[in-house]
Amino acid sequence: MLPAFALPSSGGLEIDGLTLLLLVLAALTAGWIDAVVGGGGLVQLPALLLVPGISPVQALATNKLASIMGTSVSALTYYRRVGPDLRTAGPMALAALVGAIGGAALASRIPADLFTPIILVVLVGVAVYTVARPRIGHTTALRWEGNGHRWAAAGIGLVIGAYDGLLGPGTGTFFVISLVSILGYAFLPASALAKIANFATNAGALIFFVPYGAVLWGLGLVMGAANLLGAYIGARMAVAKGSGFVRVVFVVVVGALILKLGYDVVVDLA
């Protein structure tokens, strides 16, 4: 039996060594998934919710702290190696930040079960669209230039940022498919841009959660270090292997999201 730990600034939670190890492994995996294509919250948030004594809002807030550490290093890695266009990333990230703050503020007022079936249908459509068009996202062919391009990017950021503040699962994945299907990016530069926007949505959620004391800082920083390492490895792999690799991981993550949300809908109906 591994000893229990009382991590500083973690709300007095006592976490046994095995649980802490599993949380670190979950954060490492989540960082890798997020860096490649988004969707790491599928792994990290459920792991946090299994901690005895943690409230859902503490789990959500702590997940954002760990995630922002990973998205910061993956965004920097992509910026250095891929060079995403900041004229697209800037408006999208700013709008995503505003959307995430608004979404987090509404999260307690709108029941999440209203959104889950809708998101499930959207994800099934995304999966069918991606599989049915095997050449999509292999090369960049932008659909707009100038202000039209920036306004479209900002619109994507605002809508998906609000979704991240409200619910969150698959935010990075939605950024990637929107950038590929709406703006015409290849998967690799889309993933690079998505990391910058995802950093902004995590920051927006933390702006809302930190003043309420919902973040478990000790646990979040430990998991964040693991998430950061996973993000660094994932970003370098994605850059080395290219858009084809990112597309395969994207399809797998979307499939996992469909299974997870489908299970949630069945449980709610049962």
JOUR-V763887 format. One record per pair of residues at least 4 apart in sequence whose C-alpha atoms are under 7 Angstrom apart, sorted by the first residue. I is the first residue (numbers start at 1). J is the second residue. D is the distance in whole Angstrom. If there is no record, write none. Layout:
i=I j=J d=D
i=I j=J d=D
This chain:
i=2 j=16 d=6
i=2 j=17 d=5
i=2 j=18 d=6
i=3 j=16 d=6
i=3 j=17 d=5
i=4 j=14 d=6
i=4 j=15 d=5
i=4 j=16 d=4
i=4 j=17 d=6
i=5 j=14 d=5
i=5 j=15 d=5
i=5 j=16 d=6
i=5 j=17 d=7
i=6 j=12 d=6
i=6 j=13 d=6
i=6 j=14 d=5
i=6 j=15 d=6
i=7 j=218 d=5
i=7 j=219 d=6
i=8 j=218 d=5
i=9 j=216 d=6
i=9 j=217 d=5
i=9 j=218 d=5
i=10 j=216 d=4
i=10 j=217 d=6
i=10 j=218 d=5
i=10 j=219 d=6
i=11 j=216 d=6
i=13 j=53 d=7
i=15 j=19 d=6
i=15 j=20 d=6
i=16 j=20 d=6
i=17 j=21 d=6
i=18 j=22 d=6
i=19 j=23 d=6
i=20 j=24 d=6
i=21 j=25 d=6
i=22 j=26 d=6
i=23 j=27 d=6
i=23 j=47 d=6
i=23 j=223 d=7
i=24 j=28 d=6
i=24 j=223 d=5
i=24 j=226 d=6
i=25 j=29 d=6
i=26 j=30 d=6
i=26 j=43 d=6
i=26 j=44 d=5
i=26 j=47 d=7
i=27 j=31 d=6
i=27 j=44 d=6
i=27 j=223 d=6
i=27 j=226 d=6
i=27 j=227 d=5
i=28 j=32 d=6
i=28 j=226 d=5
i=28 j=227 d=5
i=28 j=229 d=7
i=28 j=230 d=5
i=29 j=33 d=6
i=29 j=230 d=6
i=30 j=34 d=6
i=30 j=40 d=4
i=30 j=41 d=6
i=30 j=43 d=6
i=30 j=44 d=6
i=30 j=227 d=6
i=31 j=35 d=6
i=31 j=40 d=6
i=31 j=70 d=6
i=31 j=227 d=4
i=31 j=228 d=6
i=31 j=230 d=4
i=31 j=231 d=4
i=32 j=36 d=6
i=32 j=230 d=4
i=32 j=231 d=5
i=32 j=233 d=6
i=32 j=234 d=4
i=33 j=37 d=6
i=33 j=38 d=6
i=33 j=39 d=6
i=33 j=40 d=5
i=33 j=234 d=7
i=34 j=38 d=4
i=34 j=39 d=6
i=34 j=40 d=5
i=34 j=172 d=7
i=34 j=231 d=7
i=35 j=71 d=7
i=35 j=74 d=6
i=35 j=231 d=5
i=35 j=234 d=5
i=35 j=235 d=5
i=36 j=191 d=7
i=36 j=234 d=5
i=36 j=235 d=6
i=36 j=238 d=6
i=36 j=246 d=6
i=37 j=172 d=6
i=37 j=173 d=6
i=37 j=176 d=7
i=37 j=191 d=6
i=37 j=246 d=6
i=37 j=249 d=7
i=37 j=250 d=6
i=38 j=170 d=6
i=38 j=171 d=7
i=38 j=172 d=4
i=38 j=173 d=5
i=39 j=169 d=6
i=39 j=170 d=4
i=39 j=171 d=7
i=39 j=172 d=6
i=39 j=173 d=6
i=39 j=253 d=7
i=40 j=44 d=6
i=41 j=45 d=5
i=41 j=169 d=6
i=41 j=170 d=7
i=42 j=46 d=7
i=42 j=169 d=6
i=43 j=47 d=6
i=44 j=48 d=6
i=44 j=63 d=7
i=45 j=49 d=6
i=45 j=59 d=7
i=45 j=60 d=7
i=45 j=63 d=6
i=46 j=50 d=7
i=48 j=59 d=6
i=49 j=54 d=7
i=49 j=56 d=7
i=49 j=59 d=6
i=54 j=58 d=6
i=54 j=59 d=6
i=55 j=59 d=6
i=56 j=60 d=6
i=57 j=61 d=6
i=57 j=214 d=6
i=58 j=62 d=6
i=58 j=214 d=5
i=58 j=215 d=6
i=58 j=216 d=7
i=59 j=63 d=6
i=60 j=64 d=6
i=61 j=65 d=7
i=61 j=206 d=7
i=61 j=209 d=6
i=61 j=214 d=6
i=61 j=215 d=5
i=62 j=66 d=6
i=62 j=215 d=5
i=62 j=216 d=6
i=62 j=220 d=5
i=63 j=67 d=6
i=63 j=220 d=7
i=64 j=68 d=6
i=64 j=202 d=6
i=64 j=206 d=7
i=65 j=69 d=7
i=65 j=220 d=6
i=65 j=224 d=7
i=66 j=70 d=7
i=66 j=220 d=5
i=66 j=221 d=6
i=66 j=223 d=6
i=66 j=224 d=4
i=66 j=227 d=6
i=67 j=71 d=6
i=67 j=224 d=6
i=67 j=227 d=7
i=68 j=72 d=6
i=68 j=199 d=6
i=68 j=202 d=6
i=69 j=73 d=7
i=69 j=224 d=5
i=69 j=227 d=7
i=69 j=228 d=6
i=70 j=74 d=6
i=70 j=224 d=7
i=70 j=227 d=5
i=70 j=228 d=4
i=70 j=231 d=5
i=71 j=75 d=6
i=71 j=195 d=6
i=71 j=198 d=7
i=71 j=199 d=5
i=71 j=231 d=7
i=72 j=76 d=6
i=72 j=199 d=6
i=73 j=77 d=6
i=73 j=228 d=6
i=73 j=231 d=7
i=73 j=232 d=6
i=74 j=78 d=6
i=74 j=195 d=7
i=74 j=231 d=5
i=74 j=232 d=6
i=74 j=235 d=6
i=75 j=79 d=6
i=75 j=192 d=6
i=75 j=195 d=5
i=75 j=196 d=5
i=76 j=80 d=6
i=77 j=81 d=6
i=77 j=235 d=6
i=78 j=82 d=5
i=78 j=83 d=7
i=78 j=192 d=5
i=78 j=235 d=7
i=79 j=83 d=5
i=79 j=84 d=6
i=82 j=189 d=7
i=84 j=189 d=6
i=84 j=192 d=6
i=84 j=193 d=6
i=85 j=89 d=6
i=86 j=90 d=5
i=88 j=92 d=6
i=88 j=150 d=6
i=88 j=153 d=6
i=89 j=93 d=6
i=89 j=193 d=6
i=89 j=196 d=7
i=89 j=197 d=7
i=90 j=94 d=6
i=91 j=95 d=6
i=91 j=150 d=6
i=91 j=153 d=7
i=91 j=154 d=5
i=92 j=96 d=6
i=92 j=153 d=5
i=92 j=154 d=4
i=92 j=156 d=7
i=92 j=157 d=5
i=92 j=197 d=6
i=93 j=97 d=6
i=93 j=157 d=6
i=93 j=196 d=6
i=93 j=197 d=4
i=93 j=200 d=5
i=94 j=98 d=6
i=95 j=99 d=6
i=95 j=154 d=5
i=95 j=157 d=5
i=95 j=158 d=5
i=96 j=100 d=6
i=96 j=157 d=4
i=96 j=158 d=5
i=96 j=160 d=7
i=96 j=161 d=4
i=96 j=197 d=6
i=96 j=200 d=6
i=96 j=201 d=6
i=97 j=101 d=6
i=97 j=161 d=6
i=97 j=200 d=5
i=97 j=201 d=5
i=97 j=203 d=7
i=97 j=204 d=5
i=98 j=102 d=6
i=98 j=158 d=7
i=98 j=204 d=7
i=99 j=103 d=6
i=99 j=158 d=5
i=99 j=159 d=7
i=99 j=161 d=5
i=99 j=162 d=4
i=100 j=104 d=6
i=100 j=161 d=4
i=100 j=162 d=5
i=100 j=164 d=6
i=100 j=165 d=4
i=100 j=201 d=5
i=100 j=204 d=5
i=100 j=205 d=6
i=101 j=105 d=6
i=101 j=165 d=6
i=101 j=204 d=5
i=101 j=205 d=6
i=101 j=208 d=6
i=102 j=106 d=6
i=102 j=162 d=6
i=103 j=107 d=6
i=103 j=162 d=4
i=103 j=163 d=6
i=103 j=164 d=7
i=103 j=165 d=4
i=103 j=166 d=5
i=104 j=165 d=4
i=104 j=166 d=5
i=104 j=205 d=6
i=104 j=208 d=7
i=106 j=110 d=6
i=106 j=166 d=7
i=107 j=165 d=7
i=107 j=166 d=5
i=112 j=116 d=7
i=112 j=167 d=7
i=115 j=119 d=6
i=116 j=120 d=6
i=116 j=261 d=7
i=117 j=121 d=6
i=117 j=265 d=7
i=118 j=122 d=6
i=119 j=123 d=6
i=120 j=124 d=6
i=120 j=258 d=6
i=120 j=261 d=6
i=120 j=262 d=7
i=121 j=125 d=6
i=122 j=126 d=6
i=123 j=127 d=6
i=123 j=254 d=7
i=123 j=258 d=6
i=124 j=128 d=6
i=124 j=258 d=7
i=125 j=129 d=6
i=126 j=130 d=6
i=127 j=131 d=6
i=127 j=251 d=7
i=127 j=254 d=7
i=128 j=132 d=6
i=129 j=133 d=6
i=130 j=134 d=7
i=137 j=180 d=6
i=137 j=185 d=6
i=137 j=186 d=4
i=137 j=187 d=5
i=138 j=186 d=5
i=138 j=187 d=7
i=138 j=243 d=6
i=138 j=244 d=7
i=139 j=185 d=7
i=139 j=186 d=5
i=140 j=184 d=6
i=140 j=185 d=4
i=140 j=186 d=5
i=141 j=184 d=5
i=141 j=185 d=6
i=142 j=183 d=6
i=142 j=184 d=5
i=142 j=185 d=6
i=143 j=183 d=6
i=143 j=184 d=6
i=144 j=148 d=6
i=144 j=149 d=5
i=145 j=149 d=5
i=146 j=150 d=7
i=147 j=151 d=6
i=148 j=152 d=6
i=149 j=153 d=6
i=150 j=154 d=6
i=151 j=155 d=6
i=152 j=156 d=6
i=153 j=157 d=6
i=154 j=158 d=6
i=155 j=159 d=6
i=156 j=160 d=6
i=157 j=161 d=6
i=157 j=197 d=7
i=158 j=162 d=6
i=159 j=163 d=6
i=160 j=164 d=6
i=160 j=171 d=7
i=160 j=175 d=7
i=161 j=165 d=6
i=161 j=201 d=6
i=162 j=166 d=6
i=163 j=167 d=6
i=163 j=168 d=6
i=164 j=168 d=4
i=164 j=171 d=6
i=164 j=201 d=7
i=165 j=205 d=6
i=170 j=174 d=6
i=171 j=175 d=6
i=172 j=176 d=6
i=172 j=194 d=6
i=172 j=198 d=6
i=173 j=177 d=6
i=174 j=178 d=6
i=175 j=179 d=6
i=175 j=194 d=5
i=176 j=180 d=6
i=176 j=187 d=7
i=176 j=190 d=5
i=176 j=191 d=6
i=176 j=194 d=6
i=177 j=181 d=6
i=178 j=182 d=5
i=179 j=183 d=5
i=179 j=184 d=6
i=179 j=185 d=6
i=179 j=190 d=6
i=180 j=184 d=5
i=180 j=185 d=5
i=180 j=186 d=6
i=180 j=187 d=6
i=180 j=190 d=6
i=185 j=189 d=6
i=185 j=190 d=6
i=186 j=190 d=6
i=186 j=243 d=6
i=187 j=191 d=6
i=187 j=243 d=5
i=187 j=246 d=6
i=187 j=247 d=6
i=188 j=192 d=6
i=188 j=242 d=6
i=188 j=243 d=5
i=188 j=246 d=6
i=189 j=193 d=6
i=190 j=194 d=6
i=191 j=195 d=6
i=193 j=197 d=7
i=194 j=198 d=6
i=195 j=199 d=6
i=196 j=200 d=7
i=197 j=201 d=6
i=198 j=202 d=6
i=199 j=203 d=6
i=200 j=204 d=6
i=201 j=205 d=6
i=202 j=206 d=6
i=203 j=207 d=6
i=204 j=208 d=7
i=205 j=209 d=6
i=206 j=210 d=6
i=209 j=213 d=7
i=209 j=214 d=6
i=209 j=215 d=7
i=210 j=214 d=6
i=210 j=215 d=6
i=216 j=220 d=6
i=217 j=221 d=6
i=218 j=222 d=6
i=219 j=223 d=6
i=220 j=224 d=6
i=221 j=225 d=6
i=222 j=226 d=7
i=223 j=227 d=6
i=224 j=228 d=6
i=225 j=229 d=6
i=226 j=230 d=6
i=227 j=231 d=6
i=228 j=232 d=6
i=229 j=233 d=6
i=230 j=234 d=6
i=231 j=235 d=6
i=232 j=236 d=6
i=233 j=237 d=6
i=234 j=238 d=6
i=235 j=239 d=6
i=236 j=240 d=6
i=237 j=241 d=6
i=238 j=242 d=6
i=238 j=245 d=7
i=238 j=246 d=6
i=241 j=245 d=6
i=242 j=246 d=7
i=243 j=247 d=6
i=244 j=248 d=6
i=245 j=249 d=6
i=246 j=250 d=6
i=247 j=251 d=6
i=248 j=252 d=6
i=249 j=253 d=6
i=250 j=254 d=6
i=251 j=255 d=6
i=252 j=256 d=6
i=253 j=257 d=6
i=254 j=258 d=6
i=255 j=259 d=6
i=256 j=260 d=6
i=257 j=261 d=6
i=258 j=262 d=6
i=259 j=263 d=6
i=260 j=264 d=6
i=261 j=265 d=6
i=262 j=266 d=6
i=263 j=267 d=6
i=264 j=268 d=6
i=265 j=269 d=6
i=266 j=270 d=6
